[in-house]
Amino acid sequence: MFPSFFGLTRTTLNCGMSLLRKLITRFLLNAVVVWRAAVKTAYDGRLFAGSQRQPDLPTVEGEIIETLKELKAIRNEKSSRFKAASRTDRGVSALGNVFAFDTEFRKSELLRAMNSVARNLYFYAVAETPIDFSPRRAKARWYRYWLPNFGFDIDLMMKCALLFEGKHDFRQFCRYDGRSTKRTISKIAVSACGNYIAIDFIARDFLWNMVRKIMSAMTMVASGRATIEDIKRGLNGEFVDFGIAPAENLILMDVSYDISFQVERPMTLVRKITQGKTDAFLKSFFFDHLDKVSGLSLNGYL
């Protein structure tokens, strides 16, 4: 017979241990777990006054923060350590900007919930990151500029692209904000796409307005309004006014890291994509038909 321990039998001890295990399991299941989320986000920049928060203006960060607050996924941006990978100006769109924040929200439900609340934002991938993850520390950023081809010399544009690749002082090709203006561009690729030209820029990071100012310089050379020598002078530190290209043609395509994102397509996202594609089709049909009935073919100009 099993000896008693403070008057307890084996059966009583086993029952007590079983109950304790159940209580511990229940506690662990219900315990609040804080994790750091990184969410890939797309948006039409024409609908926002830029990505960075501004009082009384519609911004990307502002809408994301209000979405997370409404879902009770965060209390505020400070306590959640909310950060963005890239700041985009008014009019600049994104297909792969990344926003990170600390949350207790269930990971499996996060994208569905965020897409159900945010009207003009599209959340399609999520990653659970190390707690010290900062989206600013990216491996690379990829921007694409779509340029209507008004007879530009593409070969000349490609020669311009080669001048900007590598490490340079881009003081004459940015809006100076006090930071060092030395940057390294890994690649600038120029591709003809029907009536448009796609120019892809890849670098670890870019200066303020850097892509748009480089783009303006390239189009000026490709249209005969400036020379390659002018670009060389600018890269050597001489003042050359190349202007700045429109923001609406620029898209932040992706930001890459050494972490794996899980892509999801909840119905809340699918419905928004379907509506957006329908709106785009109807708008394209409208202008294509107007092009025909007006007797003015844009194909002669594009």
Buried (B, 14 or more C-beta within 10 A) or exposed (E): EEEEEEEBEEEEEEEEEEEEEEEEEEEEEEEEEEEBBBBBBBBBBEBBBBBBBBEEEEBBBBBBBEBBBEBEBBEEBEEBBBBBBBBBBBBBBBBBBBBBBBBEBEBEEBBBBBBBBBEBBBBBBBBBBEEEBBBBEBEBBBBBBEBEBEEBEBEBBBBBBEBBBEEBBBBBBBEEEEEEBEBEBEEBEBEEEEEEBBBBBBBBBBBBBBBBBBBBBBBBBBBEEBEBEBBEBBBEEEEBEBEBBEBBBBBBBBBBBEEEBEEBEBEBBEEBBEEBEEEEEEEEEEEEEEEEEEEEEEEEEE
